[in-house]
């Protein structure tokens, strides 16, 4: 049994897959350059001539080149599933096809994907209930051992509490800047970066034009004392920022109330922000954190996610 990951472009995703590949039969599914060129040529032709030309044969050719069998698993994410030749590769893949949804999507998208995949998972419980799909715990790119080693690479030691936020604007800039100002009034060092997008109307002093490379983002997380998380409206699932706080031994201030339901939740580590209570947050920042329950974090390690996908293939065989 081989597990292929198709369309996982983010740097942290690639790091996770490389880590899994060290001890497992895991591979990135790279679409060959020749196939991409042929697909682009076909698409260009279709724009000029009102004909529908299927490229399923090209997807089959790519799969055949990797000797794909019914024993194999293909794992896709929602962000890349419609890109380029991916739909043809997915539809002609002979093994079990799995979609992992790690962002907010709508009902029409899920209905379309149900015809393409054998199993669809989401990390967001509300999405699972609304769309009739299965829940899969959010997973972190690193296991506990790797996270401990990375934590040891903290650079510098601040004389005051360092607070870090990084995320796209998504209409949240005013709220985020207000939180930054409140934390600064408590004597915190503010390391905020709000990435500008189409929702960026009024300019904030924390606005930036580009997302940090993942390695730089990771180092900023490791160097910080407190991470800040402001969820999108309608999002209820566990995020990577919350897992960063747990795996890297940080405090987290978050608007996500569902962190209280986590097996590793402790009020000394997680503060759910409803309104900015200066005294309560000051106590939270000053209080010592209780030790992390590493056993509770195990189900959020990439190996656990992989085991669940492999079990899906095993159950498919028995059926």
PASEBA-1860 file (N, C-alpha, C; in nm, 3 decimals):
! residues 319
1> XXXXXXXX> 0.084/-0.120/0.000/0.000/0.000/0.000/0.088/0.125/0.000 ~ 0.063/0.213/-0.097/0.132/0.342/-0.099/0.029/0.453/-0.077 ~ 0.074/0.559/-0.012/-0.012/0.675/0.011/0.047/0.792/-0.066 ~ -0.030/0.846/-0.160/0.012/0.960/-0.241/-0.061/1.087/-0.195 ~ 0.012/1.196/-0.183/-0.047/1.327/-0.153/-0.039/1.412/-0.279 ~ -0.156/1.451/-0.332/-0.163/1.529/-0.455/-0.206/1.673/-0.424 ~ -0.126/1.769/-0.471/-0.163/1.910/-0.459/-0.132/1.973/-0.326 ~ -0.046/1.913/-0.246/-0.011/1.970/-0.116/0.109/2.063/-0.137
9> XXXXXXXX> 0.079/2.191/-0.163/0.180/2.287/-0.207/0.244/2.366/-0.094 ~ 0.172/2.387/0.016/0.224/2.470/0.125/0.351/2.407/0.182 ~ 0.442/2.493/0.225/0.570/2.444/0.275/0.552/2.354/0.397 ~ 0.462/2.390/0.488/0.444/2.308/0.608/0.385/2.172/0.572 ~ 0.304/2.167/0.465/0.250/2.039/0.420/0.361/1.950/0.364 ~ 0.450/2.011/0.288/0.560/1.935/0.229/0.654/1.882/0.337 ~ 0.678/1.964/0.441/0.761/1.919/0.553/0.697/1.799/0.621 ~ 0.564/1.805/0.640/0.493/1.695/0.704/0.504/1.567/0.621
17> XXXXXXXX> 0.485/1.579/0.490/0.490/1.462/0.402/0.631/1.403/0.399 ~ 0.732/1.490/0.395/0.871/1.441/0.398/0.898/1.365/0.528 ~ 0.843/1.415/0.639/0.860/1.348/0.768/0.793/1.212/0.771 ~ 0.672/1.203/0.717/0.601/1.076/0.712/0.673/0.976/0.622 ~ 0.734/1.026/0.515/0.800/0.938/0.418/0.925/0.871/0.475 ~ 0.979/0.925/0.586/1.099/0.866/0.643/1.075/0.723/0.695 ~ 0.952/0.697/0.742/0.923/0.566/0.799/0.802/0.497/0.736 ~ 0.743/0.559/0.634/0.622/0.504/0.574/0.631/0.511/0.422
25> XXXXXXXX> 0.547/0.432/0.357/0.543/0.430/0.210/0.456/0.545/0.160 ~ 0.507/0.666/0.182/0.435/0.790/0.153/0.510/0.868/0.046 ~ 0.434/0.928/-0.048/0.497/0.998/-0.161/0.418/1.122/-0.198 ~ 0.489/1.224/-0.244/0.423/1.336/-0.310/0.386/1.289/-0.450 ~ 0.266/1.321/-0.495/0.223/1.285/-0.630/0.253/1.404/-0.720 ~ 0.362/1.396/-0.793/0.400/1.503/-0.884/0.346/1.474/-1.024 ~ 0.269/1.566/-1.080/0.222/1.553/-1.217/0.338/1.591/-1.309 ~ 0.377/1.502/-1.401/0.492/1.530/-1.487/0.475/1.657/-1.570
33> XXXXXXXX> 0.587/1.721/-1.602/0.585/1.845/-1.679/0.519/1.826/-1.815 ~ 0.546/1.712/-1.881/0.489/1.690/-2.014/0.336/1.689/-2.007 ~ 0.283/1.628/-1.900/0.137/1.619/-1.886/0.076/1.757/-1.861 ~ 0.144/1.839/-1.782/0.096/1.976/-1.758/0.092/2.055/-1.888 ~ 0.195/2.038/-1.971/0.201/2.112/-2.097/0.091/2.068/-2.193 ~ 0.067/1.937/-2.201/-0.040/1.887/-2.287/-0.175/1.940/-2.239 ~ -0.197/1.938/-2.107/-0.324/1.985/-2.050/-0.346/2.133/-2.081 ~ -0.239/2.214/-2.067/-0.251/2.357/-2.099/-0.283/2.377/-2.246
41> XXXXXXXX> -0.221/2.297/-2.332/-0.247/2.309/-2.476/-0.392/2.276/-2.508 ~ -0.445/2.171/-2.444/-0.585/2.132/-2.466/-0.678/2.243/-2.419 ~ -0.650/2.300/-2.303/-0.734/2.408/-2.249/-0.730/2.530/-2.340 ~ -0.612/2.559/-2.391/-0.599/2.673/-2.483/-0.678/2.649/-2.610 ~ -0.675/2.526/-2.661/-0.750/2.490/-2.781/-0.900/2.505/-2.757 ~ -0.945/2.464/-2.639/-1.088/2.471/-2.607/-1.140/2.614/-2.601 ~ -1.053/2.707/-2.566/-1.094/2.848/-2.561/-1.118/2.904/-2.701 ~ -1.050/2.844/-2.799/-1.061/2.892/-2.937/-1.169/2.818/-3.015
49> XXXXXXXX> -1.189/2.692/-2.982/-1.286/2.609/-3.054/-1.393/2.559/-2.957 ~ -1.520/2.579/-2.987/-1.628/2.538/-2.894/-1.648/2.387/-2.888 ~ -1.544/2.317/-2.845/-1.552/2.172/-2.831/-1.509/2.132/-2.690 ~ -1.573/2.028/-2.637/-1.534/1.975/-2.507/-1.442/1.856/-2.529 ~ -1.316/1.873/-2.489/-1.215/1.769/-2.509/-1.176/1.710/-2.374 ~ -1.203/1.583/-2.355/-1.169/1.517/-2.228/-1.019/1.489/-2.221 ~ -0.964/1.507/-2.101/-0.823/1.473/-2.079/-0.811/1.356/-1.980 ~ -0.918/1.278/-1.970/-0.914/1.161/-1.881/-0.802/1.066/-1.921
57> XXXXXXXX> -0.781/1.053/-2.054/-0.675/0.965/-2.102/-0.539/1.008/-2.049 ~ -0.522/1.141/-2.033/-0.396/1.193/-1.983/-0.381/1.163/-1.834 ~ -0.492/1.174/-1.759/-0.489/1.135/-1.618/-0.454/0.989/-1.601 ~ -0.513/0.903/-1.686/-0.481/0.759/-1.682/-0.334/0.734/-1.711 ~ -0.280/0.811/-1.807/-0.140/0.794/-1.845/-0.047/0.831/-1.729 ~ -0.081/0.940/-1.659/-0.001/0.983/-1.544/-0.006/0.877/-1.434 ~ -0.124/0.826/-1.405/-0.138/0.721/-1.302/-0.063/0.594/-1.341 ~ -0.070/0.559/-1.469/-0.001/0.440/-1.516/0.150/0.455/-1.501
65> XXXXXXXX> 0.198/0.577/-1.521/0.342/0.602/-1.507/0.390/0.583/-1.364 ~ 0.300/0.592/-1.269/0.336/0.570/-1.128/0.295/0.431/-1.081 ~ 0.248/0.348/-1.175/0.208/0.209/-1.146/0.107/0.204/-1.032 ~ 0.010/0.294/-1.037/-0.094/0.300/-0.934/-0.179/0.173/-0.938 ~ -0.206/0.118/-0.819/-0.289/-0.002/-0.808/-0.409/0.026/-0.717 ~ -0.498/-0.069/-0.709/-0.617/-0.056/-0.624/-0.580/-0.055/-0.476 ~ -0.458/-0.093/-0.442/-0.412/-0.095/-0.303/-0.370/0.043/-0.254 ~ -0.351/0.136/-0.345/-0.295/0.267/-0.310/-0.403/0.365/-0.265
73> XXXXXXXX> -0.358/0.471/-0.198/-0.447/0.576/-0.148/-0.401/0.711/-0.205 ~ -0.496/0.791/-0.250/-0.467/0.926/-0.297/-0.532/1.025/-0.202 ~ -0.452/1.118/-0.148/-0.501/1.214/-0.050/-0.491/1.354/-0.110 ~ -0.603/1.423/-0.117/-0.608/1.557/-0.176/-0.660/1.658/-0.074 ~ -0.635/1.786/-0.099/-0.693/1.891/-0.017/-0.784/1.978/-0.102 ~ -0.870/2.053/-0.037/-0.972/2.127/-0.111/-0.915/2.240/-0.196 ~ -0.798/2.291/-0.159/-0.743/2.406/-0.229/-0.691/2.376/-0.368 ~ -0.650/2.252/-0.393/-0.587/2.217/-0.520/-0.667/2.117/-0.603
81> XXXXXXXX> -0.780/2.075/-0.554/-0.850/1.962/-0.616/-0.900/1.994/-0.757 ~ -0.921/2.122/-0.788/-0.972/2.159/-0.920/-0.864/2.217/-1.011 ~ -0.742/2.218/-0.965/-0.635/2.284/-1.039/-0.576/2.195/-1.148 ~ -0.549/2.255/-1.264/-0.475/2.187/-1.370/-0.531/2.052/-1.408 ~ -0.443/1.953/-1.411/-0.482/1.818/-1.450/-0.532/1.735/-1.331 ~ -0.532/1.793/-1.212/-0.569/1.717/-1.093/-0.704/1.646/-1.103 ~ -0.811/1.712/-1.156/-0.939/1.640/-1.163/-0.932/1.511/-1.243 ~ -0.854/1.511/-1.352/-0.842/1.390/-1.434/-0.758/1.284/-1.366
89> XXXXXXXX> -0.655/1.326/-1.294/-0.573/1.232/-1.218/-0.658/1.165/-1.110 ~ -0.738/1.246/-1.041/-0.822/1.193/-0.932/-0.927/1.096/-0.986 ~ -0.997/1.137/-1.091/-1.108/1.055/-1.142/-1.061/0.921/-1.197 ~ -0.935/0.913/-1.242/-0.884/0.789/-1.300/-0.792/0.712/-1.205 ~ -0.778/0.758/-1.084/-0.695/0.689/-0.985/-0.766/0.560/-0.943 ~ -0.695/0.449/-0.944/-0.757/0.318/-0.923/-0.781/0.284/-0.776 ~ -0.708/0.345/-0.685/-0.719/0.312/-0.544/-0.824/0.394/-0.471 ~ -0.811/0.401/-0.339/-0.904/0.478/-0.255/-0.868/0.626/-0.263
97> XXXXXXXX> -0.969/0.710/-0.284/-0.947/0.855/-0.301/-1.008/0.929/-0.182 ~ -0.927/1.010/-0.117/-0.968/1.079/0.006/-0.948/1.230/-0.011 ~ -1.048/1.307/0.032/-1.037/1.453/0.033/-1.034/1.501/0.178 ~ -0.932/1.577/0.214/-0.923/1.637/0.346/-0.951/1.786/0.334 ~ -1.063/1.830/0.389/-1.102/1.971/0.384/-1.048/2.039/0.509 ~ -0.962/2.139/0.490/-0.898/2.204/0.603/-0.929/2.354/0.607 ~ -1.030/2.395/0.530/-1.073/2.534/0.530/-1.225/2.535/0.516 ~ -1.285/2.653/0.519/-1.430/2.661/0.506/-1.469/2.649/0.359
105> XXXXXXXX> -1.568/2.565/0.330/-1.620/2.546/0.195/-1.773/2.553/0.200 ~ -1.836/2.547/0.081/-1.983/2.553/0.080/-2.043/2.419/0.036 ~ -2.175/2.409/0.047/-2.245/2.284/0.016/-2.230/2.240/-0.129 ~ -2.240/2.332/-0.228/-2.223/2.287/-0.367/-2.086/2.223/-0.392 ~ -1.981/2.277/-0.329/-1.848/2.220/-0.346/-1.845/2.077/-0.292 ~ -1.901/2.057/-0.174/-1.899/1.924/-0.113/-1.978/1.825/-0.197 ~ -2.095/1.867/-0.247/-2.177/1.777/-0.329/-2.102/1.736/-0.455 ~ -2.030/1.831/-0.515/-1.951/1.800/-0.634/-1.841/1.700/-0.601
113> XXXXXXXX> -1.777/1.717/-0.487/-1.665/1.632/-0.449/-1.710/1.490/-0.410 ~ -1.834/1.477/-0.363/-1.884/1.345/-0.324/-1.887/1.249/-0.443 ~ -1.899/1.303/-0.563/-1.899/1.218/-0.681/-1.760/1.179/-0.726 ~ -1.659/1.238/-0.666/-1.521/1.216/-0.708/-1.440/1.135/-0.608 ~ -1.476/1.145/-0.478/-1.396/1.083/-0.373/-1.472/0.972/-0.301 ~ -1.395/0.876/-0.250/-1.454/0.767/-0.172/-1.484/0.812/-0.030 ~ -1.406/0.909/0.020/-1.424/0.956/0.157/-1.385/1.104/0.165 ~ -1.466/1.180/0.237/-1.437/1.322/0.257/-1.435/1.349/0.406
121> XXXXXXXX> -1.329/1.416/0.451/-1.313/1.453/0.592/-1.302/1.605/0.604 ~ -1.342/1.655/0.719/-1.319/1.795/0.754/-1.276/1.802/0.899 ~ -1.194/1.904/0.931/-1.153/1.924/1.070/-1.255/2.008/1.146 ~ -1.355/2.060/1.074/-1.454/2.150/1.134/-1.583/2.074/1.163 ~ -1.619/2.057/1.291/-1.739/1.979/1.327/-1.868/2.034/1.265 ~ -1.878/2.167/1.256/-2.000/2.226/1.199/-2.014/2.190/1.052 ~ -1.902/2.191/0.979/-1.907/2.151/0.838/-1.949/2.005/0.824 ~ -1.896/1.922/0.912/-1.932/1.779/0.907/-2.080/1.759/0.927
129> XXXXXXXX> -2.137/1.828/1.025/-2.280/1.815/1.052/-2.363/1.871/0.937 ~ -2.322/1.984/0.882/-2.400/2.051/0.778/-2.398/1.976/0.646 ~ -2.283/1.916/0.612/-2.266/1.857/0.479/-2.264/1.704/0.479 ~ -2.279/1.642/0.596/-2.282/1.497/0.602/-2.150/1.432/0.565 ~ -2.041/1.488/0.614/-1.909/1.431/0.589/-1.845/1.392/0.722 ~ -1.732/1.323/0.715/-1.672/1.267/0.835/-1.572/1.363/0.900 ~ -1.563/1.351/1.032/-1.472/1.437/1.109/-1.335/1.371/1.120 ~ -1.232/1.450/1.100/-1.094/1.406/1.120/-1.022/1.514/1.200
137> XXXXXXXX> -0.962/1.475/1.311/-0.894/1.573/1.395/-0.789/1.650/1.315 ~ -0.782/1.780/1.340/-0.676/1.861/1.280/-0.541/1.801/1.315 ~ -0.451/1.796/1.220/-0.320/1.736/1.244/-0.209/1.838/1.223 ~ -0.103/1.819/1.298/0.010/1.911/1.301/0.120/1.857/1.208 ~ 0.201/1.945/1.148/0.307/1.895/1.058/0.415/1.814/1.129 ~ 0.430/1.834/1.261/0.538/1.769/1.335/0.481/1.679/1.446 ~ 0.555/1.572/1.477/0.517/1.495/1.594/0.579/1.557/1.719 ~ 0.552/1.499/1.835/0.596/1.560/1.961/0.747/1.572/1.970
145> XXXXXXXX> 0.817/1.468/1.927/0.964/1.470/1.935/1.023/1.581/1.848 ~ 0.974/1.594/1.725/1.024/1.698/1.635/0.990/1.836/1.688 ~ 0.872/1.852/1.748/0.831/1.981/1.803/0.922/2.023/1.918 ~ 0.960/1.927/2.004/1.050/1.958/2.115/1.185/2.006/2.063 ~ 1.235/1.941/1.960/1.365/1.980/1.904/1.360/2.120/1.845 ~ 1.250/2.152/1.779/1.234/2.285/1.721/1.222/2.391/1.830 ~ 1.150/2.358/1.936/1.133/2.454/2.046/1.265/2.494/2.108 ~ 1.362/2.403/2.104/1.495/2.432/2.161/1.571/2.535/2.079
153> XXXXXXXX> 1.519/2.570/1.961/1.588/2.666/1.873/1.537/2.808/1.891 ~ 1.473/2.834/2.005/1.425/2.970/2.031/1.542/3.068/2.030 ~ 1.519/3.182/1.965/1.623/3.284/1.952/1.593/3.403/2.042 ~ 1.692/3.441/2.124/1.677/3.559/2.209/1.584/3.535/2.326 ~ 1.587/3.626/2.419/1.498/3.622/2.536/1.450/3.763/2.563 ~ 1.319/3.783/2.545/1.262/3.916/2.562/1.243/3.949/2.709 ~ 1.255/4.078/2.741/1.235/4.123/2.879/1.086/4.135/2.912 ~ 1.001/4.134/2.808/0.856/4.139/2.829/0.790/4.032/2.745
161> XXXXXXXX> 0.663/4.009/2.772/0.589/3.904/2.702/0.573/3.938/2.555 ~ 0.614/3.845/2.469/0.608/3.865/2.324/0.483/3.797/2.269 ~ 0.400/3.874/2.194/0.275/3.824/2.138/0.282/3.825/1.985 ~ 0.247/3.712/1.923/0.261/3.697/1.779/0.128/3.666/1.712 ~ 0.098/3.740/1.603/-0.016/3.711/1.517/0.030/3.720/1.373 ~ -0.013/3.623/1.291/0.007/3.627/1.147/-0.116/3.569/1.081 ~ -0.173/3.644/0.986/-0.290/3.594/0.915/-0.338/3.694/0.813 ~ -0.420/3.647/0.721/-0.478/3.737/0.621/-0.582/3.827/0.687
169> XXXXXXXX> -0.604/3.941/0.625/-0.695/4.042/0.680/-0.836/3.985/0.697 ~ -0.899/3.945/0.588/-1.034/3.888/0.590/-1.132/3.974/0.670 ~ -1.112/4.107/0.659/-1.202/4.200/0.726/-1.181/4.211/0.876 ~ -1.071/4.159/0.927/-1.049/4.154/1.072/-0.946/4.257/1.121 ~ -0.893/4.340/1.031/-0.780/4.426/1.065/-0.809/4.517/1.185 ~ -0.927/4.578/1.187/-0.958/4.670/1.296/-0.964/4.597/1.430 ~ -1.026/4.479/1.431/-1.034/4.399/1.553/-0.894/4.357/1.598 ~ -0.812/4.310/1.504/-0.678/4.263/1.538/-0.591/4.377/1.591
177> XXXXXXXX> -0.601/4.492/1.528/-0.522/4.607/1.573/-0.567/4.651/1.712 ~ -0.697/4.642/1.739/-0.747/4.676/1.872/-0.691/4.584/1.979 ~ -0.684/4.455/1.948/-0.626/4.358/2.041/-0.478/4.388/2.063 ~ -0.408/4.422/1.955/-0.266/4.456/1.967/-0.246/4.575/2.059 ~ -0.330/4.677/2.044/-0.319/4.795/2.128/-0.345/4.763/2.274 ~ -0.444/4.678/2.299/-0.477/4.640/2.436/-0.362/4.561/2.500 ~ -0.303/4.469/2.423/-0.191/4.391/2.475/-0.068/4.481/2.498 ~ -0.050/4.576/2.411/0.063/4.669/2.426/0.047/4.751/2.553
185> XXXXXXXX> -0.078/4.784/2.587/-0.104/4.860/2.710/-0.071/4.779/2.835 ~ -0.062/4.647/2.820/-0.025/4.560/2.931/0.126/4.537/2.937 ~ 0.200/4.605/2.849/0.345/4.593/2.849/0.399/4.484/2.759 ~ 0.314/4.428/2.672/0.358/4.320/2.583/0.434/4.375/2.463 ~ 0.521/4.293/2.410/0.589/4.322/2.284/0.505/4.265/2.172 ~ 0.466/4.348/2.074/0.371/4.309/1.970/0.444/4.274/1.842 ~ 0.425/4.150/1.798/0.481/4.103/1.671/0.363/4.057/1.584 ~ 0.294/4.154/1.524/0.175/4.125/1.445/0.202/4.151/1.297
193> XXXXXXXX> 0.150/4.063/1.212/0.154/4.084/1.067/0.019/4.046/1.008 ~ -0.052/4.146/0.954/-0.181/4.124/0.889/-0.158/4.133/0.739 ~ -0.176/4.022/0.670/-0.151/4.019/0.525/-0.269/4.081/0.452 ~ -0.242/4.183/0.372/-0.347/4.254/0.299/-0.413/4.163/0.195 ~ -0.545/4.179/0.181/-0.621/4.107/0.078/-0.732/4.198/0.027 ~ -0.829/4.141/-0.043/-0.936/4.223/-0.102/-1.022/4.294/0.002 ~ -1.019/4.246/0.125/-1.100/4.307/0.231/-1.029/4.423/0.300 ~ -0.904/4.448/0.264/-0.824/4.551/0.331/-0.862/4.689/0.279
201> XXXXXXXX> -0.950/4.754/0.352/-0.996/4.888/0.312/-0.916/4.996/0.386 ~ -0.931/5.001/0.517/-0.851/5.096/0.595/-0.717/5.030/0.627 ~ -0.609/5.107/0.612/-0.475/5.052/0.630/-0.435/5.051/0.777 ~ -0.381/4.939/0.820/-0.332/4.924/0.957/-0.179/4.929/0.958 ~ -0.122/4.972/1.069/0.024/4.975/1.080/0.082/4.834/1.082 ~ -0.005/4.733/1.101/0.041/4.595/1.102/0.025/4.526/0.967 ~ -0.025/4.598/0.868/-0.045/4.538/0.737/0.089/4.508/0.669 ~ 0.090/4.398/0.597/0.206/4.360/0.515/0.153/4.306/0.383
209> XXXXXXXX> 0.237/4.307/0.281/0.192/4.267/0.147/0.206/4.118/0.120 ~ 0.289/4.051/0.194/0.315/3.910/0.162/0.323/3.826/0.290 ~ 0.283/3.700/0.276/0.293/3.605/0.387/0.440/3.566/0.406 ~ 0.480/3.551/0.532/0.616/3.506/0.561/0.640/3.366/0.505 ~ 0.759/3.337/0.456/0.793/3.197/0.427/0.772/3.114/0.554 ~ 0.733/2.987/0.536/0.694/2.907/0.652/0.804/2.897/0.757 ~ 0.928/2.882/0.713/1.037/2.870/0.810/1.048/2.995/0.898 ~ 1.026/3.113/0.838/1.030/3.237/0.916/0.911/3.246/1.010
217> XXXXXXXX> 0.794/3.208/0.961/0.674/3.205/1.045/0.696/3.111/1.164 ~ 0.754/2.995/1.137/0.780/2.897/1.241/0.875/2.952/1.347 ~ 0.978/3.022/1.303/1.073/3.079/1.398/1.008/3.188/1.483 ~ 0.918/3.267/1.422/0.846/3.370/1.496/0.758/3.307/1.604 ~ 0.694/3.195/1.570/0.612/3.122/1.667/0.698/3.073/1.783 ~ 0.811/3.012/1.750/0.899/2.957/1.852/0.956/3.066/1.942 ~ 0.981/3.184/1.885/1.038/3.295/1.963/0.935/3.363/2.052 ~ 0.807/3.345/2.024/0.701/3.415/2.097/0.666/3.345/2.228
225> XXXXXXXX> 0.605/3.421/2.318/0.550/3.364/2.443/0.402/3.332/2.428 ~ 0.332/3.418/2.350/0.186/3.406/2.336/0.150/3.416/2.188 ~ 0.064/3.326/2.141/0.012/3.331/2.006/-0.131/3.385/2.009 ~ -0.166/3.461/1.905/-0.299/3.520/1.896/-0.371/3.459/1.777 ~ -0.497/3.419/1.800/-0.577/3.358/1.693/-0.714/3.424/1.688 ~ -0.747/3.480/1.571/-0.878/3.540/1.549/-0.944/3.461/1.437 ~ -1.042/3.379/1.470/-1.103/3.291/1.371/-1.190/3.365/1.271 ~ -1.207/3.302/1.153/-1.303/3.352/1.055/-1.444/3.329/1.109
233> XXXXXXXX> -1.539/3.416/1.072/-1.678/3.390/1.110/-1.725/3.255/1.057 ~ -1.788/3.175/1.142/-1.840/3.045/1.101/-1.742/2.931/1.119 ~ -1.618/2.961/1.159/-1.518/2.855/1.176/-1.519/2.806/1.320 ~ -1.529/2.674/1.337/-1.534/2.618/1.473/-1.429/2.511/1.497 ~ -1.365/2.465/1.392/-1.269/2.356/1.407/-1.137/2.401/1.467 ~ -1.062/2.304/1.515/-0.929/2.328/1.570/-0.836/2.375/1.458 ~ -0.758/2.478/1.485/-0.669/2.534/1.383/-0.524/2.494/1.410 ~ -0.440/2.518/1.310/-0.297/2.493/1.326/-0.236/2.585/1.431
241> XXXXXXXX> -0.290/2.706/1.445/-0.234/2.799/1.544/-0.253/2.743/1.684 ~ -0.369/2.683/1.710/-0.392/2.624/1.843/-0.297/2.507/1.867 ~ -0.271/2.429/1.762/-0.177/2.317/1.777/-0.034/2.368/1.793 ~ 0.000/2.476/1.726/0.133/2.535/1.747/0.152/2.573/1.893 ~ 0.048/2.632/1.951/0.057/2.671/2.093/0.081/2.549/2.181 ~ 0.012/2.441/2.152/0.025/2.320/2.234/0.160/2.251/2.211 ~ 0.194/2.227/2.087/0.317/2.153/2.056/0.444/2.231/2.090 ~ 0.438/2.364/2.079/0.556/2.445/2.106/0.554/2.512/2.243
249> XXXXXXXX> 0.459/2.469/2.328/0.457/2.513/2.467/0.438/2.664/2.480 ~ 0.334/2.718/2.413/0.302/2.860/2.417/0.163/2.880/2.479 ~ 0.138/3.000/2.524/0.003/3.037/2.560/-0.071/3.082/2.433 ~ -0.204/3.070/2.434/-0.285/3.110/2.319/-0.402/3.195/2.365 ~ -0.418/3.309/2.300/-0.539/3.391/2.314/-0.618/3.373/2.185 ~ -0.740/3.320/2.196/-0.816/3.283/2.077/-0.963/3.323/2.089 ~ -1.027/3.343/1.974/-1.171/3.368/1.972/-1.249/3.239/1.951 ~ -1.179/3.126/1.940/-1.243/2.997/1.915/-1.283/2.930/2.046
257> XXXXXXXX> -1.411/2.932/2.076/-1.461/2.877/2.203/-1.445/2.726/2.213 ~ -1.435/2.658/2.100/-1.429/2.512/2.103/-1.297/2.459/2.158 ~ -1.197/2.545/2.181/-1.072/2.495/2.241/-1.098/2.439/2.380 ~ -1.206/2.485/2.444/-1.239/2.434/2.578/-1.274/2.285/2.575 ~ -1.308/2.233/2.458/-1.347/2.092/2.445/-1.228/2.001/2.416 ~ -1.110/2.058/2.399/-0.992/1.980/2.360/-0.940/1.898/2.478 ~ -0.885/1.783/2.446/-0.829/1.698/2.550/-0.709/1.759/2.620 ~ -0.640/1.850/2.554/-0.522/1.914/2.614/-0.550/2.057/2.659
265> XXXXXXXX> -0.679/2.094/2.666/-0.713/2.229/2.711/-0.684/2.248/2.858 ~ -0.629/2.364/2.890/-0.613/2.405/3.029/-0.620/2.558/3.032 ~ -0.697/2.616/3.125/-0.712/2.762/3.127/-0.583/2.839/3.154 ~ -0.479/2.769/3.201/-0.351/2.837/3.220/-0.279/2.855/3.086 ~ -0.326/2.784/2.983/-0.261/2.789/2.852/-0.348/2.855/2.744 ~ -0.479/2.842/2.757/-0.571/2.892/2.654/-0.667/2.994/2.715 ~ -0.671/3.111/2.654/-0.764/3.215/2.699/-0.862/3.241/2.585 ~ -0.991/3.217/2.609/-1.093/3.241/2.508/-1.137/3.387/2.517
273> XXXXXXXX> -1.111/3.460/2.410/-1.136/3.604/2.408/-1.278/3.633/2.361 ~ -1.357/3.690/2.452/-1.492/3.735/2.417/-1.494/3.888/2.415 ~ -1.461/3.947/2.528/-1.432/4.092/2.534/-1.296/4.105/2.602 ~ -1.227/4.214/2.575/-1.093/4.229/2.631/-1.104/4.273/2.777 ~ -1.085/4.176/2.866/-1.086/4.201/3.010/-0.941/4.219/3.054 ~ -0.902/4.341/3.075/-0.762/4.373/3.101/-0.706/4.300/3.222 ~ -0.782/4.296/3.330/-0.735/4.229/3.451/-0.722/4.079/3.432 ~ -0.823/4.018/3.368/-0.821/3.873/3.346/-0.706/3.832/3.255
281> XXXXXXXX> -0.684/3.908/3.149/-0.576/3.875/3.056/-0.440/3.899/3.121 ~ -0.431/4.001/3.202/-0.305/4.027/3.275/-0.272/3.910/3.366 ~ -0.372/3.856/3.436/-0.350/3.739/3.522/-0.312/3.618/3.439 ~ -0.379/3.601/3.325/-0.350/3.488/3.237/-0.205/3.493/3.188 ~ -0.159/3.610/3.148/-0.023/3.623/3.095/0.081/3.600/3.204 ~ 0.048/3.639/3.326/0.146/3.629/3.436/0.149/3.491/3.500 ~ 0.044/3.413/3.484/0.036/3.284/3.554/0.123/3.179/3.485 ~ 0.181/3.085/3.564/0.259/2.976/3.504/0.167/2.879/3.430
289> XXXXXXXX> 0.218/2.819/3.324/0.141/2.722/3.246/0.158/2.582/3.303 ~ 0.050/2.507/3.310/0.059/2.368/3.353/0.127/2.285/3.243 ~ 0.191/2.174/3.280/0.260/2.091/3.180/0.164/2.039/3.072 ~ 0.218/2.027/2.952/0.139/1.977/2.839/0.110/1.828/2.856 ~ -0.011/1.787/2.823/-0.048/1.645/2.821/-0.013/1.591/2.682 ~ 0.107/1.537/2.668/0.153/1.491/2.538/0.071/1.374/2.485 ~ 0.016/1.296/2.574/-0.067/1.182/2.530/-0.192/1.233/2.459 ~ -0.248/1.343/2.510/-0.368/1.400/2.448/-0.336/1.460/2.311
297> XXXXXXXX> -0.211/1.498/2.290/-0.172/1.555/2.161/-0.145/1.449/2.054 ~ -0.131/1.325/2.098/-0.091/1.219/2.005/-0.187/1.207/1.886 ~ -0.317/1.225/1.910/-0.412/1.208/1.801/-0.405/1.320/1.698 ~ -0.327/1.425/1.728/-0.309/1.534/1.633/-0.175/1.527/1.560 ~ -0.102/1.418/1.581/0.026/1.399/1.512/0.000/1.346/1.370 ~ 0.088/1.375/1.275/0.065/1.329/1.137/0.060/1.178/1.124 ~ 0.133/1.105/1.209/0.131/0.960/1.203/-0.008/0.905/1.233 ~ -0.080/0.971/1.325/-0.215/0.925/1.359/-0.310/0.946/1.243
305> XXXXXXXX> -0.297/1.061/1.176/-0.377/1.086/1.056/-0.351/0.980/0.951 ~ -0.224/0.947/0.930/-0.187/0.846/0.830/-0.245/0.710/0.866 ~ -0.239/0.673/0.993/-0.294/0.545/1.038/-0.443/0.536/1.009 ~ -0.513/0.646/1.026/-0.658/0.644/1.001/-0.686/0.625/0.852 ~ -0.607/0.687/0.767/-0.626/0.671/0.623/-0.593/0.529/0.580 ~ -0.488/0.472/0.638/-0.452/0.334/0.605/-0.559/0.237/0.651 ~ -0.621/0.266/0.765/-0.731/0.181/0.814/-0.850/0.188/0.719 ~ -0.867/0.303/0.655/-0.975/0.317/0.557/-0.953/0.222/0.440
313> XXXXXXX> -0.830/0.209/0.395/-0.798/0.116/0.287/-0.819/-0.029/0.332 ~ -0.780/-0.059/0.455/-0.798/-0.194/0.509/-0.946/-0.233/0.513 ~ -1.032/-0.139/0.555/-1.175/-0.166/0.562/-1.233/-0.181/0.423 ~ -1.175/-0.107/0.327/-1.221/-0.118/0.188/-1.192/-0.256/0.133 ~ -1.077/-0.313/0.169/-1.040/-0.447/0.124/-1.138/-0.552/0.180 ~ -1.168/-0.538/0.311/-1.257/-0.635/0.375/-1.395/-0.633/0.315 ~ -1.437/-0.511/0.272/-1.569/-0.499/0.210/-1.571/-0.567/0.074
END
